Amino acid sequence: MKNKILIFLSAIVLTSNVNAADLIVDVTGVGGAYSTLTDAIAASSAGDRLMIYPNITAFSENITIPHSLQLLSAVEGERWTMSGAITVSSTIGAGAEVNIVSAHMLSGGIAGSGNVTGSHAFVRVLNCKLEGGNIGFNLVNYHLTIAEDSLMNGYVSLRKGRVTGNYITSGAQNASCIYVYTASDIESEYLYIVGNHLVGTTYTYFNQNPSPINWNCSSNIAYIANNFIEMTTTYQNGIYFTNSISNGTALNYIINNTVYAPNTTNTYAIYVLTLNSNTEVQNNLITGNQSYGIASSVVNNLNLACSYNYAMGSLAAMVNVLDDGTNVLNVAQTIDTATGEITAGGGIDGGNPDAIYTDLDLTRNNVGCFGGSYSRENFLAPSTGARTTFMVAPRRVLVGSTIDVQGEGFDY
């Protein structure tokens, strides 16, 4: 019998509008190019592309994006540089698309100016480096995708979208790396936080809950996987749930993360304050000097299923959590502290043996962020040429059934 395969791929930046124009932007103004981003945007129409030349001199301006627009580097593999903030106007309109690719922002961040009326506007920030700004879209009707970005001293906030393959160090006092808030949409969807390297720093007060991942969302379903989470000071939670969707059929996933706290105390690797739907916590690696591993505020929370997690050291690894007997506690593990990959210990081939969790080399799941099909290895390739940044595909397929694959990608 011939298997039927149906594939849907959504190319982000490779799509083009036949009526769109390419506007050349160079800070020197050479050859009649626009010398400022502001002038180029003013001359643009919805759907146009700004082809921006990298230059030693940065664009020094704050810009507002009023309609669908792409800001791209004119030289493959190089970032264009600006000093200032990028604001996406709230009047951009439902269905609008803004793509910001290969920007090096010496100061300032990227944010919306207010709520969008109607259905979603789509904002994508790809292969950008922000030295000191945030990416802030805790607003109504924005769908945010950030991939392969570096935030050197900032955070990301969103209500819908995906955060994949980024390096984020919060830096700021009492700030999380990623905040997820409740959206106003009736329809829920998975919000993916996958393959990131998150470094939480300078946290001083526990009740402010400044966690690398701070989930306070009751509208979307969490898929938090294969992140390398570092906690560097006290009073932190690696992954912190203060709210979750109330849906009897929803299944949140917290799987194959590495939480590493080498020099901290009074910390939780994974802490669930409120849990209104089923959540699967498995194949995670907890290593370092946390005080607690996986904890819930509700004694024996039946919505929280914990299995095949590994925790080293003498920490109180399970607090108010039902242990099904597959979790391995107080065992020595060795990781590569630059990447989060487990290099020695029982966690190698120690994760859930179900085939849907198989590693990329088709062996049993390794616990931690390099295990399973969403391994961080997928996100460490050089950022050149056309790239697929994320893909959603079924983990188990019946013979003769249709396979739906959704992918995202762009060309640098």
Secondary structure, DSSP 8 states (H G I E B T S, - for coil): -----EEEEEESSS---TT--EEEE-TT-GGG-BSSHHHHHHH--TTEEEEE---SS-EE--EEE-SSEEEEESSTT--EEEES-EEE-TTS-TT-EEEEESEEEEE--EEESS--SSS-EEEEEES-EESS--EEE-STTEEEEEES-EESS--EEESSEEEES-EEE--STT--SEEEE----SS--EEEEES-EEEE-----GGG---SEEEE-SSSEEEEES-EEEE-SSS-EEEEEEE----TT-EEEEES-EEEESS--S-EEEEES---SEEEEES-EEEES-SEEEEESSTT-TTEEEES-EE-SSSEEEES--B-S--EES--EEE-TTT--EEEETTTT-S--SGGG--TTSSS--SSTT-STT-GGGG-S---SEEEEEEE--SS--TT---EEEEEEEE-
